[in-house]
Amino acid sequence: MFFFVINEPLTGSIIQSTLASETQDANPSVTDEIGETKVVMKRLPSGEKPILYSRESPEIPRGLLMDYFKDCAAMLLDDKNIRDVINESVVKGIGLHQIEVEFQRDVLENNFQVERDFGCQYLGSIPNRFPEDKELIEGAKDFMLGCMRGYLKAVKTRSKLFKSGAIPGPLPNQNMTRASILEFFEACNALSKAPTHSLLLRIFHE
């Protein structure tokens, strides 16, 4: 997949992510499966917090990684964040998957204070760095699924906005752009990822 920071050892693509979870940086939003409202972090602007973890200080605390997996996945399912991602995609004229990649990288660096390029490589190496840490590896896999769910929710939300006229959609008989074709393949890839295929299809059609 494309929008995640975990590389080939866990899935077959890229995933990204976030650090401190101060309550003042949170906005109530996402509702879970049993109807309870969760508190979701906001994506912070660049430079608000200093970078603490980079190639010069390479060890990222385990607790930070687990928090990132949980919090960033929740952020990608948040309705306000999804609308921001859609708006940015429309304004820039690029695919949702590309915007979601940058969203995850922003959160990794701006919220969790991990330099984005170093952090993405570090997350992709988790199975090799911590082969015995089953909880951490499962956390990374759950994060991957959360990212897929967030992306598919964004695709579905954008479709509704197109149909309602809230945002400009493609014109009748308009040829697909390169970005649209790539996005189509990415969405198909997300829906077909084993072993989550049936679950993701159910989520997409709810």
Protein Blocks (a to p, Z undefined) as FASTA:
>chain_A
ZZbmbdfklnopacdddddddfklpccfbdcfkopacdddddddehkaccfbdfklmbcc
fklmmmmmmmmmmmmmpmklmmmmmmmmmmnopafklmmmmmmmmmmmmmnopafklmmm
mmmmmmmmmmmlmmlmmmmmmmmmmmmmmmmmmmmmmmmmmmnomaccddehiacdfklm
mmmmmmmmmmmmccklmmmmmmmmZZ
